[in-house]
Amino acid sequence: MSKSLGNHIPLASTPEDMYGKIMSVPDTALGASMRLLTGSTPPEIVNIEADLESGKQHPRDVKMRIAKTITAIYLGEEKAEQAEAHFVRVFQEQQVPEEMAEFKLSAGMSVLDVLVKSQLVKSKSEARRLIKQNGVRLEDEILSDDQAQIALDAPRVLRVGKRRFVRLLPPED
């Protein structure tokens, strides 16, 4: 693992980030991950690798156990449970997270303005690229016009990609 290769797991990250980064470990690295990062015994690891090879266990299920174990080691069992629930909700069930940042709209704000000012993106050019690639949604609607104004009468969720969310609150009258 290394930061320069983009596959590090920071110890100071959120439980959801730690769990998610472990879930993105390649299937081929599961044995090494278990050996280096968990307290699993060599016979346990050999059995799990054999089960993976034979198809008796699915790599996703093994990753989930590893992710929960590692998250619990560093952040506690309760945080690991919450991180797993978040992962299942957002990535397996394709739902929005229960908790997310909130952003109060101002009258006349464009999609581009909201993305930048809510800090979902770092720049307007990144926002334009994501919109062009159909990576920005307001609830289930794909947003394709970066200059379109967002008008709400109730809170709605703005989503960028698979991992970034913000609850938009309507402007006060």
N, C-alpha and C positions, 0 to 999 in steps of 0.2 A: 504494500500500500504506500502511496505517496501522494502528496498534494499536487505535484507537478503532473502526475498521470491522471489526476481527477478521480482517484478511487479511494481517497482517504475517508476515514470516519472520525470527525472531530469529537473529542470527549466533551467539549463544552457546548455541543449543539442541543437542540430541542429533542425530546424523546421521539417525536414524529420524524424528524430529520434523520436521527441515528437509525431508527428502525427502517426507514425508507432506503437509506444508503446501503444497509446490509442486504435488503431485498434486491438491490440492483447488482449484487455480486454475481459474476457469471457462474453458471451451473458447474463448470469445470473447476472452480475454485472452492467448492463446498468443503471438500476434505481438508484442504489447507486451512480454511477459515475455522473449521471445528478444532483442528489441532492447535492453532495459534491463539484463538480468541475465546474458547470455551473451556470448561473444566471436564469435558468429555474424555473418557478413558480410551486408550488405543483400541481395545476390543469393541467398544461401543461404536467408534468411528468406522472400523472395518465392517461391522454389521450394517451400519447405515449406508456406507458406500456400496456394499453388495446389494442391498435392497434398492438403491437407486439404479444400479446397473441392470438388475433384473426387472425393474419397473414396479416392484412391490411398493415403493414409496415414490411420490411425486417430488421433484426438486423444489417446487413452490412450498410444499408442506415442510420440508426440511429447512428451507430458508426461513420460514416463519418461526420455527422453533429456535433456530440460531439467533435470529433478530430479537426475539423476545428474551432469550437468555442473556445476550450481550447487553441489551438495553437495561435489563434488570440488574446486571452486575454493576453498571456505572450509574444508573439513575434510580434504581429501586423497582420493586415488583409492581407497585401501583402505577408508576409512570409507564412501565413496559406494557401493562394491560391496556392503558389508555392509548398508547401508540399503536398497538395492534388493532384496537377497535377503530382508530382513525384510518389506518391503512385499509382495513376491510371495507369501511364505509366509502372512502374516497376512490380507491383503486379497483376494488373487486365489485362493489355494488354501484360504482359510478355516481355516487351522491356527493353533496357538498358537505364539508366538515361542519360539525356542530358549532365550533368557535372559530371566528375569523375577525380580522380588522374591519372597522367600519369607516365609511367616508361620507360626509355630508356634501351633497351636490349644491352647487350655486346655479342660479338661473342662467340658461344659455350655454352651459359647458358642453363642449364637444367630446366625443369618445376619446380623441387624442389627449385632450386636456385632463380628463378623468384618469386615464391610464398613467400619465406622468405624475400628476399631483397626488394620486393615491399611492404612489410608489410601487405600483405593480410592474412597471418597467423603468429602466434607467434613463431612457431618452425617447424623443419623439420618433427618431428613425427606427428604434427597436419596436415601438408601438406600431408604426406603419407596416413594418415587415410582418409582424404577428397578425395584424388585421388582414393583410394581403394573403397570408397563408391560412386564413380561416381559424386562427388560434384564439380568437376573442369571442366570448359569448356573454350575453346578458340573459340569465336563466338558460333556456334551451335555444335561444335565437342567436345565430351566428351574425356578428356585426361585420359589415363589409365596407362601410363608409366612415373613414376616420374623422370626417368633419360633421357627421350627423350629431345633432344635439340629443342628449339624454334627458327625457322628461319622465318623472316618476310621480305616482301618487301614493305609493307604498314602498317599503324596503324591498330591494331585489338584489340578487347576487351576480356580480360581475366576475367572470372566470377567465384567466389567461393561461393557456396550456392546460396541463393536468394538475398543476400543483399550486397555482397562485389564485387566491380568492379574496374578494372584498365585498362586504355588504354595503350597498349604496343606499343612503337615506335621502328622502326627498328634501328639497330646500324648504325652509320655513317661509310661510307667506308673509 
